[in-house]
Amino acid sequence: MKALVQFDAYAMDYEIKGEIGMLNGIDGVASATLLKKKSGTAPQFCIEFEIADDKADGFPDAVKRYTSQYAGQVSNVNIILYAQV
């Protein structure tokens, strides 16, 4: 399953990239890739996650707990889960 976490941040790209390692520790996460918006109407950053299907239900809450630690630096957070069809 894919999960996208879109957000705006008051941090540099390399600082955000350094924090991705912590997100790999979320139960069920197989990989995480940081993306930066190049065009369109969306938040500035997106992290694409590959997560185990059976762990998807708990993923949004885990991300919310993590991002709440950075409330002054991260805003406009959207968590989207996609299943393959």
N, C-alpha and C positions, 0 to 999 in steps of 0.2 A: 504494500500500500504506500502511496505517496502522501506526504503532508507538506503543506506550504505554510510557513509562518512569515507573514509580511509585516513590516514595521518601519517606522522612522526612528532615527537615532541621532543623538548628539554626541557622537563618538567617531573616531577615524576608522576607516576600513580595517586596518591591521588590528585595532583594538577589538573590534567585533569578531574578526576571524580568530583571534586568540581565545575568545570565549566559547567558540563552537565546540571545542574539546569537552567542555563541561556538559553541553547538550548531548553529546554522544553517550553520556552516562545514563540518559533516560531509558528506562526499561523498554526494550523492543526496538531501539534505534540501531539500524545497521550502518547508516551513513548520513552525513549532513554536509551540504554544500552551500556556501554563501554566494548569493547573487546580488548585483547592484543594478537598479533600474537604469535603462538607457533611453527609454521612451514610454509614452503612455501615461494613463492616470492610475496610479497605484502608489503605495508607500515606497520609500527610497530603497529599502533592502528587502530581500526575501531569502529565507533559508529553506532549501528543499531537503526533505528528510525521506529516507527509505525506512519504513517501519514494518514490523511484523503485524500481520492482519489481526492476530489475537491480542495484541497490545494496544490497538488503535483507540479503544474507548478511554483509556487512562491518559493518553498522550496530551490532549488539550489541557487538562488540569495540571499536568507536570510542567507544561510550558508556562502556564499562568503563574504557577508558584515561582518558577525561575525568573520570569520577566518582572514580577512584583519586586524583586530585589533591586531592580534597576529603574524604578518608576520615574526617577528624575532624568534619566538618560534615554529611555525608550518610550515611544508613544505610538498611537494609531496601530495597535497590534491586531492582526487578523490571523486566525488559525483555520486552515482549510484542509480537510481530508479528502483524498480521492482514491477510489477503488478501481482497479482495472476492470474493463467490461469485455 
